[in-house]
Amino acid sequence: MAISYSPAVNSARIITALGFTPASAGAVVIADGSAAAPGMIYGSDVDTGFYQATPGDGTLSIALGGANMGTFSSTGLSLAGGVNTTKTTGTTNTVLSRLAAAMSGGGTTDSTNVLITTDFTGTGSAFQTVGAKVTLDLNHTAGTVSFALANDGYVRLGLAGSAVSGITSVRYSRGHISHEGTGGTITTAAVFEAGDVDLLDGTGTIGTMTGFQVGDLGHGTRVTTAAYGVSVGNMTAGAPITAAYQSAMASGTGKWGLYFSGTAKSYHAGQIAIGTSAVGTEQVRIRQDSAGATTYGMVLMNGGSTASTGVALSFDPTGNGANSRDGLIRATTNGGNVITFDFLVANGGAPAVTFTIAPALVTSAQNFKIASAKTLTLGNAATTGLVAGALAATTNASIVITDSTGQAYRIPCII
């Protein structure tokens, strides 16, 4: 037996009977609602559901417990709260991913895949404000963890077997600080900072702590121009001090402003000032202040202790390299506590000893000349004025005195 209804039952009448407003093409129209009373709710939870905060603006908002927790719009999803993931299996937990389409803009427009923007407004006070924070809680009691990284990533240029071209510069991370207010001064600003070590809790120790660590950036064949662990570009001068590196490390046992434990060469193209910030045209200036006392401005050391061990200070006016037409001041030891100073000069070849100062004797290997109008004093009334050493009994020695006209006067010393 068939049952008929009058008037006929259709979807529009059913929707009306349920309290909704029928629309064309079978759509259902519900009330716009609000965060406190969403238009679409579930069961008895009348303040949790979906609503449209501004009717007709093309958005859909989420209400949880009477409060807005997020809004979908044509530009994406804006959340009023955080995003938590509880996935605990697998080696990779993907929380946020975007597959970017082909870039456009002709090289003048930024192509951003993930954008995090935090706007702080108002007049309140806070110890610190953080735009984005990454925390790794590692509660590890067994097994081995080789690396614990709070943040890790890479820039992959092309896929295996594909050619990459037209990329001028690549950076994994970059930061900027700007002051766009109309007044006021920010006391200090740091683009990147390694914060203080935090060992307030527990009793564990850390073997070596490094604020910034660089791995092996070089390659035998595929890094073709240079590999720099740290590179600082030219900065515009304007402040009283504009420096590539600054250290406030105070002196103390085991403390160093710079500490190079490697044996590679060090290159420095500019001037060097030690103990002072004022330099002239010289390449190196060393200053120590100690009125009434002698200080060591520079010390040359040799770790050896056997005879003939020494150190030398080389003077190379023409850039020919050590031991090639240069001058030397050399200090050597006899293996004990006797030190001899040699002065070496070059005459068309390798430098040779011309003057030697020993504890009991001064020896000149070349002629000794006294400038015009200068005086040579030999001993005193109680001592011998001139000794001709290492001369045979038949050898004649002499003193030659030349006056201002070039006339030479020879004083014989007959042995």
C-alpha positions in Angstrom: 0.0 0.0 0.0 1.4 3.4 -1.0 1.3 6.4 1.3 0.9 9.8 -0.2 1.4 13.2 1.4 -0.3 16.4 0.6 1.4 18.7 -0.1 4.2 16.6 -1.5 7.3 16.3 0.7 10.6 17.6 -0.8 14.0 18.6 0.6 13.1 22.2 0.9 10.1 21.4 3.2 12.3 19.1 5.3 15.0 21.8 5.7 12.3 24.3 6.7 10.8 21.9 9.2 14.2 21.5 10.8 14.4 25.3 11.4 16.9 26.1 8.5 16.4 28.4 5.5 16.4 26.5 2.2 18.6 27.9 -0.7 19.0 27.1 -4.3 20.7 23.9 -5.6 20.0 22.0 -2.3 22.3 24.2 -0.1 21.5 24.9 3.5 21.7 28.4 5.0 22.4 28.7 8.7 22.7 31.7 11.0 25.9 33.7 10.9 26.3 33.3 14.7 29.2 34.5 16.8 32.0 33.1 18.9 29.7 32.9 21.9 26.9 31.4 19.9 28.1 29.7 16.6 25.7 29.2 13.8 26.7 25.5 13.6 27.1 23.6 16.8 27.4 20.0 18.0 25.1 18.5 20.6 24.7 20.4 23.8 28.0 22.3 23.4 26.4 25.5 22.3 29.6 27.7 22.3 31.7 25.4 20.1 31.3 25.2 16.4 31.6 27.3 13.2 30.4 30.8 12.5 30.9 33.9 10.3 32.1 36.9 12.3 31.4 39.4 9.5 28.5 38.3 7.2 29.4 38.1 3.6 33.2 38.6 3.9 34.1 35.2 2.7 35.5 33.9 6.0 34.8 31.0 8.3 35.7 31.1 11.9 36.1 28.4 14.6 34.7 28.9 18.1 35.9 26.8 21.0 34.4 27.4 24.4 32.9 30.7 23.3 36.2 32.1 22.0 37.6 32.6 18.5 40.4 30.1 17.9 40.9 30.5 14.2 39.6 31.9 10.9 39.8 30.6 7.4 40.0 33.2 4.6 41.2 33.4 1.0 44.8 34.2 2.3 45.0 31.1 4.6 44.3 30.1 8.2 44.9 32.5 11.1 45.1 30.8 14.5 44.5 32.5 17.9 46.3 29.7 19.7 49.3 27.4 19.1 49.7 24.3 17.0 50.7 21.1 18.9 51.6 17.7 17.4 51.5 14.5 19.4 52.9 12.1 16.7 55.4 9.8 18.4 56.2 7.2 15.8 58.5 7.3 12.8 61.7 9.3 12.2 60.2 12.4 10.6 57.2 14.2 12.0 55.9 16.7 9.4 53.9 19.4 11.0 53.9 22.1 8.3 54.7 21.5 4.6 54.2 23.5 1.4 54.9 22.5 -2.1 55.7 25.8 -3.9 54.7 26.3 -7.5 56.9 28.0 -10.1 58.3 31.4 -9.0 57.2 34.6 -10.7 58.1 38.3 -10.5 61.0 38.5 -12.9 63.6 38.4 -10.2 62.1 41.4 -8.3 59.6 39.7 -6.0 60.4 37.6 -3.0 59.0 34.0 -3.1 58.2 33.0 0.5 57.0 29.5 1.3 56.4 29.8 5.1 55.8 33.2 6.7 55.6 33.7 10.5 54.5 37.2 11.5 54.1 38.3 15.1 52.7 41.7 15.9 53.1 43.1 19.5 51.2 46.3 20.2 50.2 48.2 23.3 52.0 49.9 26.2 52.6 47.1 28.7 55.9 45.9 30.0 57.6 42.5 29.5 60.9 41.0 30.3 61.2 39.6 26.7 59.0 39.2 23.7 59.6 36.2 21.4 58.4 36.0 17.8 59.1 32.3 17.3 60.6 29.9 19.9 61.9 26.4 19.4 62.4 24.2 22.5 63.8 20.7 22.6 63.2 18.7 25.8 65.4 15.7 25.7 64.6 13.3 28.5 66.9 10.5 27.5 67.9 7.9 30.0 69.2 5.0 27.8 70.8 4.4 24.5 73.0 6.8 22.5 72.2 10.1 20.9 75.0 11.4 18.7 73.5 14.9 18.1 70.7 16.8 19.8 69.5 19.6 17.6 66.7 22.1 18.5 66.8 23.4 14.9 68.1 21.7 11.8 67.7 22.2 8.1 69.4 22.6 4.7 69.1 24.2 1.3 68.9 21.6 -1.4 70.0 23.0 -4.8 68.4 20.8 -7.4 67.7 17.1 -7.3 70.1 14.4 -8.0 71.1 14.4 -11.7 69.5 17.7 -12.5 71.3 20.9 -13.6 71.0 24.1 -11.5 71.8 27.5 -12.9 70.9 31.2 -12.5 71.3 31.2 -8.7 73.5 34.1 -7.6 73.6 33.6 -3.8 72.4 31.0 -1.3 71.9 31.5 2.4 70.4 29.0 4.9 69.5 31.7 7.5 69.4 35.5 7.5 68.2 38.1 10.0 67.6 41.8 10.0 67.0 44.4 12.7 65.3 47.7 11.9 64.2 50.7 14.0 61.2 52.2 12.2 59.9 54.3 15.1 60.0 58.1 15.1 62.2 58.4 18.2 63.8 56.5 21.0 67.1 54.5 21.1 67.5 50.7 21.3 70.5 50.3 23.7 71.9 47.2 22.1 70.9 45.0 19.1 72.2 41.6 18.0 71.1 39.8 14.9 72.3 36.5 16.3 73.2 35.7 19.9 74.5 32.7 21.7 72.9 33.0 25.1 74.4 32.3 28.5 74.9 28.7 29.4 72.2 27.4 31.7 73.4 24.9 34.3 71.1 26.1 37.1 69.4 22.7 37.5 71.0 19.2 37.9 74.6 18.3 38.4 75.7 17.2 34.9 78.6 18.8 33.1 79.4 19.9 29.5 82.9 19.1 28.1 83.3 21.8 25.5 80.9 24.7 25.0 80.9 26.6 21.7 78.9 29.7 20.9 79.2 29.3 17.2 80.7 26.2 15.5 81.7 25.8 11.9 82.1 22.4 10.2 84.1 21.5 7.1 82.9 23.9 4.5 85.6 23.1 2.0 85.8 20.6 -0.8 88.7 19.3 -2.8 87.1 20.0 -6.2 83.6 21.5 -5.9 84.2 24.7 -3.8 86.1 26.6 -6.4 86.8 30.1 -5.1 87.1 30.2 -1.3 85.7 28.7 1.8 85.3 31.0 4.9 84.3 29.7 8.3 83.2 33.3 9.2 83.0 36.1 6.7 82.3 39.8 7.6 81.7 42.3 4.8 82.5 45.9 4.8 80.4 48.0 7.3 79.6 51.7 7.0 81.6 53.8 9.5 79.7 56.3 11.6 79.8 55.1 15.2 82.9 55.8 17.2 84.0 52.2 16.7 83.0 50.0 13.7 84.7 46.6 14.1 84.4 43.3 12.4 85.0 41.5 15.7 84.8 42.7 19.3 85.8 40.9 22.5 85.2 42.0 26.0 87.1 39.1 27.5 89.0 40.2 30.6 92.4 38.8 31.4 92.7 35.7 33.6 94.2 32.3 33.8 93.3 30.3 30.7 91.4 33.2 29.1 92.2 34.5 25.6 90.7 37.1 23.3 91.7 35.0 20.3 92.9 31.4 20.5 94.1 29.6 17.3 95.1 26.0 18.1 95.5 25.1 14.5 98.9 25.4 12.7 97.6 27.1 9.5 99.0 30.5 8.5 97.2 33.7 9.5 96.9 36.6 7.0 96.3 40.2 8.0 96.3 43.0 5.3 95.6 46.0 7.5 97.5 47.7 10.3 97.8 46.1 13.8 97.8 48.0 17.1 98.6 46.3 20.3 98.1 48.2 23.6 96.7 51.2 21.8 94.1 52.2 19.3 96.2 55.0 17.8 98.3 54.1 14.8 100.2 56.2 12.2 101.6 54.9 8.9 103.4 51.9 10.5 102.0 48.4 9.9 102.4 47.3 13.6 102.4 49.5 16.7 103.0 48.0 20.2 102.5 50.1 23.4 102.8 49.3 27.1 102.6 51.9 29.8 104.8 51.4 32.9 106.5 54.6 34.1 109.9 54.1 35.6 110.1 50.4 34.6 111.0 48.4 31.5 108.3 46.3 30.0 108.5 43.6 27.3 106.8 45.0 24.1 107.7 41.8 22.1 109.4 38.5 23.0 110.9 36.1 20.5 111.3 32.6 21.9 112.8 29.3 20.7 111.8 26.2 22.6 115.1 24.5 22.1 118.0 24.5 24.6 121.1 23.1 22.9 124.0 25.1 21.6 123.5 27.3 18.6 119.7 27.5 19.3 118.5 31.0 18.5 115.9 33.4 17.3 116.2 36.1 14.7 114.4 39.3 13.6 114.5 39.7 9.8 114.5 43.0 7.9 113.5 42.6 4.3 113.4 46.0 2.5 112.9 44.6 -1.0 110.6 41.6 -0.3 113.1 39.0 -1.4 112.3 36.6 1.5 114.3 35.5 4.5 118.0 34.9 4.0 118.0 36.6 0.6 119.4 40.2 0.6 117.9 41.1 4.0 119.2 42.1 7.4 119.0 40.1 10.6 119.4 40.6 14.3 120.0 37.1 15.8 120.4 35.9 19.3 121.9 32.5 20.0 122.8 30.4 23.1 125.8 28.3 23.9 123.5 25.8 25.4 123.7 27.4 28.9 123.0 30.9 30.0 125.4 32.8 27.6 123.6 34.7 24.9 125.3 36.2 21.9 123.9 38.9 19.6 124.8 38.9 15.9 124.0 41.6 13.4 123.9 40.3 9.9 123.6 42.3 6.6 123.5 41.2 3.0 125.8 42.4 0.2 124.2 41.0 -2.9 123.4 37.6 -1.4 122.7 35.9 1.8 123.4 38.0 5.0 126.6 37.6 6.8 127.7 38.5 10.4 129.2 41.9 10.6 129.0 42.7 14.3 128.7 40.5 17.3 128.0 41.4 20.9 129.0 38.7 23.5 129.0 39.1 27.3 132.8 39.8 27.4 133.6 40.9 23.9 132.3 43.0 21.0 133.6 41.9 17.6 133.4 43.7 14.3 133.9 41.6 11.1 134.2 44.7 8.9 135.9 48.1 9.0 134.7 50.3 11.8 134.2 54.0 10.9 133.6 57.0 13.1 131.6 59.7 11.5 133.1 63.2 11.1 133.0 65.4 14.2 132.3 62.3 16.4 134.5 61.0 19.2 135.7 57.5 19.9 136.7 56.9 23.5 138.8 53.9 24.2 139.0 52.9 27.9 140.3 55.2 30.5 143.5 56.1 32.3 143.4 52.9 34.4 143.0 50.5 31.5 144.5 49.7 28.1 143.0 51.9 25.4 143.4 49.6 22.4 144.1 45.9 22.2 145.0 44.3 18.9 143.9 40.8 19.5 144.8 37.7 17.5 147.7 39.4 15.8 151.1 37.8 15.2 154.2 39.5 16.7 155.2 40.7 13.3 151.8 42.0 12.3 151.2 45.7 12.2 147.8 47.1 13.1 146.7 50.7 12.9 144.1 53.3 13.6 143.0 55.4 10.6 141.5 58.9 11.3 140.0 60.8 8.4 139.3 64.5 8.7 136.5 66.5 7.1 138.5 67.0 3.8 139.1 63.3 3.4 142.7 63.3 4.5 143.6 60.0 6.2 145.9 59.9 9.2 147.3 56.4 10.2 148.4 55.7 13.7 150.5 52.5 13.7 150.2 50.0 16.5 153.3 47.8 16.2 153.1 44.6 18.0 
